[in-house]
């Protein structure tokens, strides 16, 4: 399956490189339909739960993971093609869905297990930088960064959530729980995550001031 997909992906990328947007889009849709019975736009419109249900039916755990890798890659390609063809919002929807699925996968597997063709988190983020990310995306990013010891990036995601929902009690409680967890880490771990203890404690004070202005 991976070998066959590799050939299809090479063709899609060649079409994209030659600016044959409609052919590239059709090729992406054909691969998506093989995996989940709908094109890239249809996949982007599904919730992650609905999409996973389509991919898991009658499949082993390992096969589901492989199929997820393919879908994430196809959604990334769909995003590139749509944006290049002047459909910016469609492209953004596809990339956001790819990012959400990728973050769900990375909650279960190490990034080193990803096949080379699968887009990486930072690469997708770079393509989404023109507009603020939805709070749900920031929550998934925060979980990912905390889980991989990237504490400064997790804190950045937290403050993006707080900025999007000023004064929201649930968001503040979410942040307080984050600081409670990371401040139990060793100084060495915090330093490795680019968030020294003094900076983490300062962030906690700032968050408490939001709760008790």
N, C-alpha and C positions, 0 to 999 in steps of 0.2 A: 504494500500500500504506500509506504514512504517513497519507494523508488518511482512508482507511478506518479505520485504527487510531485516529486522533484521535477519530473519532466513537464508536468502541467504548469508548475510554478515558473520554470524557466521560460516557457512559452508566454505566460502572462507578463512576465517582466520584460521580455523582448518586445511585446506589443506596446507595453507602456513606454518603453524607451523610444520606440518609433512613433509615439504620440497617436497611436491607433486606439483612442479611448473607448469607443463603442465595442470594438472587438475584444479589448482587454476586459471590459466590464462583463461582456457575455461569457467570456472564458471563466472569470471568477464565479459568476452565477452558476455556471454548469458544475463547477467543483463543489460549490456550496450545496447545490441540490442533491448531489450524490451522497453527501454526508447528513443533511438534515431536511431534505425535501422542500427547500425554499432558497431563494437567491440571497445575496448579501444584504440587501435592504430589509428583507423579511427577517433575517437573523438578527440584525441590529435592532429591529422593533420588538423582538421577544425579550422577556425577562430572562435573567440568567437561569432561573429555575426551569422555565419553559424550554430554553435551549438545551439545558443538560438532559431534560427528560427525552428530548428527541435523540440525543447522542447516546444515551445509555441503554435504550431499549434493546434487549437481547444481546448486550455486549459485555465482555469481561472488563474488569477494572483497568487492565493495561490497555485494552483496545480503546476504551473511553478516553483515557489520557492521550493516546496517540491522535484520536479524532479531535480532541480539544486543541492540540498543537496545530493541527491543520486549519481548524476554524479560526483560531486567533490569527494565524498567518494570512488567511484569505480576507479576513476583515481588515487587517492592516493594509493589504493590497487594494481592497475596495476603497478604503479611505484615501489612499494616494491617488487613485484613478479619479474618484469623484472630485477631489479638490482640483486636480490638474485640469479637469474638464469643466470647471466653473461651478460645481455643485458643492460649495463649501460646507453647508450645513449637513448634507448627506454624508460628506466625508468625515465630519466631526463625529456624527452619530456612530459611524462604523468604527472609528478609532477608539471612542470611549468604550464601546462594547468589547473591543479587542483588549483594552486595558483592564476592564473589570474581570474578564475571563482569565487573563494572564495572572492577575493578582490572586484570584481564587486558586489557580493552579499552584502558584508559588507559596500559598499557605500550606501546601501539602508536600511539595517537592523542592529540592535545592535547585537554584538557578543553573547550576552546572549540569543538571540533567536535561536541560532544554536542548532540543536539536538546534543546530546552527541557524537553520532557516527561520526560526521563531523570533519575532521582534522582541526586543528587551524593553523593560519598563521605561528607562530613561529616554530611549529612542522615541517611544510613543508619546511620552510627555513633551518632548521637544516639538512634536508636531501639533500639540494642543495648547501651546503657550500663549496664543493670541487672546484667549478669553479665560476668565476664572473657571476653575474646575467645579463641578457640582459638589456639594457637601458629601454626598454618598461616596463619590470618588475619593475625596480627601480622607474619609474614614478608612476606606480600603487601603489607601496609600499609607496612612498612619500605622495601620496594623502591620503592613508589610515592612515598613522601615523599622518599627520597633522590634519585630521578630527577627530582623537581620542585623540588629545592633546599630542601625543608622539613626541614633537618637536625635541628632540635630534636625535631620530631615523630618522625623516624626513630629518634632515640636513645631516645625514650620507648617506642617499639614494641620496640626491642632489649631494654630493661630489663624489659619485660613478658614477653618470651620467656625471659629469664634467670631471672626470678622464678618462672615456671611450671616451669622445669627446672633447679633449683639444682644447680650443680656439673657440669652436662652439658658434656662436652669439646667436642662438635660445636657447641653453642650459643655457647660461649666463643670458639672459633675463628672462627665466623661473625661475632661481634662485633668481634674483632680485625681481621678483613679490612675491616669497615665503617669503623673508625677509620683504618685505613691509607689507604683511599680518600679519605675526607673531609678528612684532614689534608694532603692534596696540594692542596686547594682554596685559593684566595687568602683573605686575611683578610676582604676585602670580601664574597666569596661566603658565607663562614661567618657573618658578621654578618647578611647578608640572610636566611640560613636560621635566624636566632635561636639560633645556637650558636657564640659567639665561640671563638677558638682556645683560650684558657685553659680554657674549660669543656669543650671537646672533649678536651683533654689530661688534664683531671681525670677525665673519664669513662673514658678509656683506662687511667689508673692504677688506677681502681676495678676495671676489668675484669681487669687483670693480677693484681690482688690475689686475685681469685677463682680464677685459674689457679694462683697460687703463694701460698696463704694462709700 
